[in-house]
């Protein structure tokens, strides 16, 4: 049984990330092993969580992974920890569009049997805060709101008015935080700036968040609330078990003869990292490894060659539009990626990876693997996607269904190749992405823990040689 809290809010912008990260860092500073989690598909917040705790930030997404995997994935991440802090997404009861409570923080709190701490932006209210908290606490009897943290409180007088109003609500005030510029994290077109792009500043911000939480919150009461969570009956998720049970099983390791003995060669899967490619789920590397791959990370901003022996390539999401000139200037690596793709080796690219494989991005030469050009756009594309594989690929057979998420302010023209990657069913029906020999490139982010067989299929292709 792991003590656990869900940090939620009535809406986005109330300060969930600041409070959740500050709590993680404050409790870790007291010597507790803290497991960090984030509801939904967000990649950026978990980077700050990892900085605060020294453990991988993990996502809990009931849309992409299914409700049945939320507790097992949580138990996997929280194994051996003293406390787990789960940061919510959007408002407490907001989830996937037209899907009821699916993928909401409220649903995840119920799946984890975890008490909720509501972070309220009190900057423009006093007595009305009691009505707000009462409404959220009474909306769903299965959601247990165990306390409130008041954020952006202006003065002692303001705090007195807020506490007086909430005294009649039955929901205890567990913290009061003043406005503090030092804890702020800069944002841009897709949310917070990732840790990898501002390492030193991010360390300072997390330290300030921890100090603010220590000074303004009742940590003993919060820990007692977390420890009041009932036992959670969930077998921890395992990448090895997931791959064994996947279609085809772990097919990555191939026997090789050498020096009179038979050994095992693990195909090398290169995974893009660095400041330009920060979007990845921790479970993807675990699944690739369990499927038989040797996973090696490289940085397209710095490395001029792919890792030695690369037989497959994974390029996830991130911000190539912020580093277009540097990516373009690294011509040796662009040529190496194009050569690998031309050989038929498996290449899986999502969003930022799609842009990197394009012919150009905002007029700057990219890898030229795809006959397409990308550019920044004013329009934000955002939302969950119900996808069907249109073409056989190194990730999925035609007809396979997966759930994913889009989040970008770029467009690529054309939006789909002769062999598209996915057919999307909502919010509008369309095909998108590219399949070409071993290449699978798409805007859609996927979570492989929710799609048994993807990692095994990809690594199997890496071990089996080029795709014709």
N, C-alpha and C positions, 0 to 999 in steps of 0.2 A: 504494500500500500504506500503510495507516494502522496505526501501532502501537496495540495494543488490549489491554485487560484486562477480564475479567468478575469482578465482586465478588460472591461467593456466600456461603452459610452453611449449616450443617446444619439450621437451623430458623429460623422467624421470631423476632425479638426478640434476635438475636445482636449486632446493631449494624451491619448492612449499610449502612443509609442514612448513618449517622454516618461510617463509614469511606469509603464511595464519595464522598460529598460533600466530606469532608475531603481526599481524594486529588485530586479535581477542582480544588478551590480551591488546594491546595498547588502542583500542577503549573501551574495558570494563573498563580499568583503568581511562578513562575519564568520567565514569558514564553512558555509553550507555549500554542498554540491547542488547547483541550481540547473534544472533542465529548461531550456527556452523553447517556446513554441509560438506559432503564429497561425491564426485561423485564415484560411483562404489561400489564394495563389501568389501572394506578395513575396517577392524575392529580396527586397531591399531591407525591410525591417529586421529579418533574421540575421543580417550581417551585423547590425548593431547589437542584437541579442547575443551573438557569438562573442563579440568584443566584451560584453558585460560579464559573461559567464565562463568563457574559455571552452565552451562546448558548441557543437554545430547547432545553429538555429534550424528548427524543423517545422514544416508546414502541416497543418491538419485541415484537409480540404475534402469535405463530404460530397461535393459535386464531382470532382475529378477522381477521387479514390473510392467513393461509396461510403455510406454510413457505417458499414460493417468493419471498415479498416481504421476508422478514427481512433478508437480505443487501442487496438493493437499497435498502430504507429506511435501513439502517445507512449505506450508502455515500453516500446523499443527505445525511444529517445530518452525516457526518464529512468531507464534501468540503472540502479545503483545510486540514484540521486536522493537528496533529502527533501527537495522541494521542486515543484514545477510551476512555472509562471506562463500562462497562455495569453498572449495579446489577441484581442478580438479584431474584427474587421468592420468597417463602416459603423452604423448604429447597431445596437444589440440585436434587434429583430430583423435587420436587413440581410437578405441572402440573394440567391440566384433569382433573376427576374422571372416572374410568373411561375415560380416553383414553391410557393409557400415559405416554410421556414428552412428549406434546403440550403445548406452552405452558410447559414447564419451563425453568429456567435452564440445565440441562444440555443440552437440545436446542438452545437458542439459542447456547450456547457452541460447539457442534459446527457449527451452520450458519455461524457466523462464523469458525471455525477459531481461536478465541481461547483463550489460557491463562486458567485460573481461579485466583483467589486466594480461599482459604477463610477467612472470618472466624469464629472460634470464641469463644464466650462461655466463658471459662475460670474463671469465678467460683466454681464448685463442683466443681472437679476438678484433678487433678495428673497422675499417670501415665496415667490412663485417656484423656487427650487423644490419646495416640499410637494407641490402638486406634480411637478415633473417626476420626481423620484417615486412618488406613490403610484403614478401611472405605470411606470416601467416595472415596479416591483409587483404590481397586481395583475399585469397583463396576462402572464402565463404562470399559473401556480407551480408548474414543474421547474421553473427557473428560480433558483434561490439567490436573491440579491442580499449578500451578507454585510454590505457596507458601502459607504460613499467616500470618495476622495474628491474634495472641492479644489478645482484648479483655477488659476488666474484670479485669485482673490486679491482685491485692491488694498484694503486697510484692515486694521483691527476691528473697526466699527462694522465694516462689511462682513467680516468673519462672524461677529456676534449676531448680526441679523440672520445670516445663513444658518448658523447653529440653532438659534432660537426657533426658526421655522421648521427645521428638520427634527427638532426634539419631539414633535408630535407625530412624526411619520413612522416611527418604529424601526427605522433603518439607521444604524449608528454611523457617525462621521469618523472615519478611520484616518483621515489626513486632510490637511489644508495647505495648499501650495500657493505661494505668491508668484506674481509675474517675475520671470528671471531670464533675461536675454542670454545668459551664458549657457543655458540648457538647450537653446534653439538649434535645430538642424536645418541647414539650407535646403531648399527645394528647387526643382525646375520642372520641365514639361511632363515628366512621368513620375513625379513625387520626390521623395528625399534623394539627396545625392548619396550614392553608395559609399560604404566605408572604404573600399579599395581606392577610391578617388581622393580621399581626404583623411588618410590614416591618422596623422598626428592630431588634426583638429577633431576627428571623431573620438579619439581616446580622451581628449580634454572634455568634450561634450558629455560623454558617458560618465566621466568622473564627476562633472558638475551635476548631472542628473541624479547620481547616487547620493551626493551630498544634500541636494534639495529634498530628496525623499527621506533621507535619514533625519533631517531637521524638521520636516513637516508631517511625517506620517508615524502612526503608532505601529512600529514593526512587530512588537510582541502580539498585539491584537490581530494583525494581519497574518502572522504565522499561526496563531491559534485558530483563526478561521480556516486557513489552508489545511490544518491538521484535523479539522472537523469533518472533512470530506470522507464519505464512507468508502469501504473497500471496493475496488474496481476489479471485476472479474474479466480479465482480458489477457490472453496469451500474447506476449510480445511478438510483433512482426519480425520476421527474419528474412533477409535477402536470400539466403541459401535455401530456405524452405519454399520461398516464392518461386525461385528458379527451378527447383526440383519438380514442383507441381505445375510448372508452365508447359505449354505445348512444346514438345521436343526436348525439354530439359536443358541443363547446362551443356551446350555443345561446343564451348570455346576451346578447350584444351585438345591439342592434337599430338599424337605420338610422333617422336622423331628419333632417328637412329644416330648415334654419335659415339666414337671411341669404343665401339664394340658393345655399347649399352644402349638401352632404349630409355629415353627421357621424355619429359613433357614440356612442350613449348606453349607458353601462354601468348596469344596474339596481343600485340601492343595496340591499345586504343588511346589515341591522343585526344585530350579534352582541353579546349580553349579556356584560358583563364585571363588573369590580369585585369586592369582597370576597364578595358573595353567590353569584357565578357564576364560579367559578374552574376548572371542569372542562372542558377542551377539548384537542383534539389539534392540534398546529401544522399538520399536513397539511390539516385542514379548511379553514382560511383560504386556504391555497395552492391547494386544489382549487376553492374558490369563485371565487377570482381568476382561475384558469386557465379556468374555465367562462364567464367574461365579466362577473363581478360586481365592483362596487366595494364592498369590505368596510369597514364603519365600526363601531367598537366604542363601546358606550355603557354607562353604569352605572345600573342600575335603582334603586340607593340614592340617587343624586344627581341624575340628569338627569330633568327633568319632561316632556321631549318626546323622541320618537324622532328619530334623525338626519334631516335634511332630505331629502326625496325617497325615504324608505324604501319599497321595494316588496316586501321579504321580510324575515323575522325568524327568527333562530336563537337559541334560549335553551338553553344546555347545562346541565350539572350543577353542583352546588355545595352551598351550605348555606343555603337560604332559611329553614329552620327556626330558624337562629341570628339572623336579621335580619327576622323576621316583622313586628315592629312598624314598622320603618323602611320596609319594602316596602309595607306596608299604608297607611302615612301618606302615601306618594307617590301620592296619588289622581290627579293629572293624568296621570302616566305609565300608571297602570293603565287609565285610560279610553282613552288613546291606543292601548295594546296591544289592548284590547277592540274599539275601532273598526277598527283595521287588520284584525284577524281577521274581524270582521263583514263587511268589504268583500270577503272572499274571497282576500285576499293570502296567499301561502305563508307558513306559520309552522311551523317544526320545533322541537319542544321535547323535551328528554330529562331525565328524573328531576327535578332541581330546576326545570327549565322546566315540566314537567308540573304540579308543585305551584303554581307561580306563575300558571299559566293557570286553576287551579281556582277554584271559587266562594269557598272559604275554606281557610285553613291554621291549624290549632289555634284555630279560632274567629275568626281575623282575616280581614277581607275581602281577597281577592286580585283577579285580573283578571276573573273571572267568565266567561271564554270557554267553560269546560267546566261542565256541570251535574254537578259532583262536589265533594266536600269531602275535604280531606286532614288528617292529624294524625300526630303523633309516635307511635311504637310501641316496645315493648320488644324486639320481634323483629327480628333482623338478617336481611335478605334479601341473599344473596351468591352469586354464581356465574356461570359462562358460560351463555349461552343460544343455542340453535339456533332461529332464528325464521323464520317464513314470513309474508309480508305477506297479511293477510286481506282488506284492502280496497285499491282503487286510491287512491293518495295522491300528494302532491307529491314524495315521496321514492322510492317504488317502486310498480310495478304489482302488482296482486293475483297471488299465486303466487310472487313473487320470494323467494328465500331469502337471509338474512343471518345473520351471527353477531354476537352482542353480549354484554353483561355487565350484571348487576344488582348494585347495592351501595347499600342504603338501610335506614334504620330508620323509615320512614314508611309509611303505608297511605293509599290513596285509595278512596273509596266513592262510586259503584260503581267496580270495578277496570277496567271496559271500557265503552265507549260502544255505541250501537246499531250503529255501524260500528267494530269494534275495529281497532287498529293491527297487532298481531302475534298469531300463533298460536305458542305456545312448545311445543317437543317434549320438553324435559327441564328440571329433574328431574321435573316432572309436566306433563301436558298441560293447557293452559289458554289462554284468549285474554286479552289485556290491551291497554290503551291506547285512544286515541280518534282517529278520523279524521272530520273535519267540514269540508266544503268545502276550504279551503286548509290547514287545521290538521292536523298529525300530531304527537300528543303521547303519550309512552310513558315507562315507567321504564327501558327498555332503552337502554344506551349502545352506540353503534356506532362503528366506525372506518371512515370513508369510503374510505380508501386500499384497504381490502379489499373494497370494493363498487363497482366501476367503474360510473359512470353516475348515482350518487346526486346528486352536486353538479351535474352537467350537467342532470339532470332538474329539480332544485330551481330553479336559476337560469333555466332555460328557462321555467318557470312564472312566475317573477318578471318576466321580459321579456314574457311573453305576456298578462299581465293577470290579473284576478281569476278564481278557480276558481268555477264555477257550483255 
